[in-house]
């Protein structure tokens, strides 16, 4: 028995690793698609408005970069969707009715729109009118962002499951209100923050590549114009990134307080909580002990309460409050939630047994009522220890703060670049131009940190409070998952190297070849 439990635990860990690998690689390609599509649309709009052939040349160069990235991003995204059926079959059965709907809409509506007009955008320069080609470019941009919307609606539901009910007959959740799912405040805030990060990364790519051309004294006019468009787009979207990040922090505080506590390293709840601008966590700190949380920290007074509650006096729950409960704040302990979850599970199993035995519908309603009353805690019934409900604190804390620090740097960089480009001859500022080039990978690091915070920060849940990851996973052989993991690792790395290589060749060719 112990051997079987160990094997399943290893299987779950490898399934998580494989899905994390696929998601992290996939999101290396997605941001550039989201943002560069709109930058292309802006550049082509300038071309159509001015009839300046130089803007056509600029648009076509960046289109070649976009096309390479788009194709490879699709390949990794398809693999990720298949993994829901192969590695997470229990999850797919439990919530397929809900999770499948936005993904189906994404494929039928958004991706179809994106893919159809992508062909016109790429091959239609001399085959359709300039205005229709411009329309196609805008539709590709809209389509790619609509794809992101529906995918993030699905992910937002996993973080905050609403608009559904549990069907005892089928042992699965079913959608009861499509609008609640589609317009979930968590899903909307995730969508806005994710696309904003994509826009900023795309701006960094445009600014960085343009800076490289200027440093090499090639295509100076085209590079300067691209630099100005990229920096302007980046500055505007950086502000949007901060606003959407503020809303995201508010939603996390309201809907996922344990994630917020891990993000900020808060063990004891407090009023007027400060936001940790920089900190080093104490590695000896454990849940429930008296060790100090930080070895060193710099905190902005009241800022976290303002972010989380829109009030400087707002109470931010700590990890200990959430694990052991806090009666003054009406916070239930994890142990109490586990008992309610077990009550729901026991009633559900009894319901199934009694139904098979032919018990009357009226008698079955007793167990059905118990399940529904305790359904908000259903997933806790699978936990053995209250501490299982706490995500990895150090990883969540450090990735969150690295993401915020990098996002602040991008904002500053765009201001500097735009000022120098508009007020001075930027070709003289070699150090700033090299900073632009080397900031490109930092944009991707920030985006990956964001996803780590979002997904690691909600562990152990596949669906918040309803299904732990260990229950969502398919019972597969460790060897099979390990083999596929390393196959995907080689495949995705090859695709990434290929994309970088092709893009570098396009950059080497410059603007004239397009």
PyMOL commands that set and color helices and strands:
alter all, ss='L'
color gray80, all
select helices_A, chain A and resi 2-50+53-86+89-123+130-159+178-182+185-215+220-255+257-264+303-309+319-324+327-329+334-356+361-382+386-389+393-423+426-428+430-456+469-472+478-509
alter helices_A, ss='H'
color red, helices_A
select strands_A, chain A and resi 164-167+172-175+270-271+275-281+294-300+315-316+461-463+467-468
alter strands_A, ss='S'
color yellow, strands_A
deselect
rebuild
show_as cartoon
